[in-house]
Amino acid sequence: MNSIVPAAVARQPWQMLIPLFVLVGFGAAVLFSAAGGHMQPFSASHIVRFGVFLLMASIMVRFSRNFVKFAAFPAYGGVLLLLLAVEAMGAMGGGSQRWLNIGPLVLQPSELMKPVIVLVMAKFYATLPSGMIPTWRALVPAGALIAVPMGLVLVQPDLGTALAIGFGGALVMFLAGLPMRWFVGAGAAGAVLAPLAFFFGLKEYQQRRVTTFLDPENDPLGSGYHIMQSKIAIGSGGFSGKGFNEGSQSHLNYLPEPHTDFVFATMAEEWGLLGGLLVIVIFGIILRWGLQVAKRSNDRFSKLLAAGMVGTIFFYVAINLMMVMGLAPVVGIPLPFMSHGGSSMMTNMICIGTLMMVNRWNRESPRSGLSG
């Protein structure tokens, strides 16, 4: 078999790629149904975007460890400049200022910060001497690296993306070995400050999202409409669903955003519990492979980088599934590889490309402990 299959093909991580292809194909089928049985405008562009970003990921695989470490802080600075440019001349959409129009390209820089914050934090802790991990030198600079982009994204305003950036950065801090008491203290401080943040930090529509999450039935035709229709769609799918292209909630326009934030509800109505379990199992296979890549890495930088990218994808999946089921406020987090949207596909394929890159480093480098 080795003589038949080219080496370049055989060494690809097919245990992850095949489930990923299945997930993207399934997502394209759901988007086909969401468009009323048409490839346009969602399904065709979904497949094209995946192909383009898969090519990007295949190029990323060739990057060396030294190059990636060298590029960490310049990449962070570049994305910060893009976030500042959004404040100065960004395009408005849906009440938020999040996009830059660069010729034919519409870029959302805050999406780029999700993988970049993981990269720069991995570089920071990989170069920090182990003896400094329990000291303020491991906390204050890293906290500033996270706080600056979070603040810029919150101004847009985009709470969901800001939380994703904070989660990725905090996860790398945790995996780097910072004392647990710091995280406990941060959690306690967050609980104390949460009411102040709710009343004075959130805009009115963001406050409404929280109150709707706590009691969606209070305003089923207003602020609670999204989540009520999502739960109806998921529940009406039953065990095996209503059948492909037979979903009434999405086809009759009861379900808002059936192709983006609530694509899982669109899928569950037509494919039922079986379809939902298939999606969750595939995500589990992909994330498990990513964790194995991190576990096999032979240096601190690679371990933190790979584990942080897995955490970034996990945040997307977990928040979106909780959101459409009414277990979390609606914060505009799409479902990776299934929702229609170029920014989300770009971010998650950067994560996949990074994991494939670290996997190549593992394959080409003998294990040698946890040297920087």
Buried (B, 14 or more C-beta within 10 A) or exposed (E): EEEEEEEEEEEBBEEBBEBBBBBBBBBBBBBBBBBEEEBEEBBBBBBEBBEBBBEBBEEBBEBEBEEBBEBBBEBBEBBBEBBEBBEEEBBEEEEBBBBBEEEEEBBBBBBBBBBBBBBBBBBBBBEBEEEEBBEEEBBEEBBEBBEBBBEBBBBBBBBBBBBBBBBBBBBBBBBBEBEEEBEEEBEEEEEEEEEEEEEEBBEEEBEBBBBBBEEBEEBEEEBBBBBBBBBBBBEBBEEEBBEBBEBBBBBEEBBBBBBBBBBBBBBBBBBBBBBBEBBEEBBEBBBEBBBBBBEBBBBBBBBBBBBBBBBBBBBBBBBBBBBBBBEBBBBBBBBBBBBBBBBBBBBBBBBBBBBBBBBBBBEEEEEEEBEE
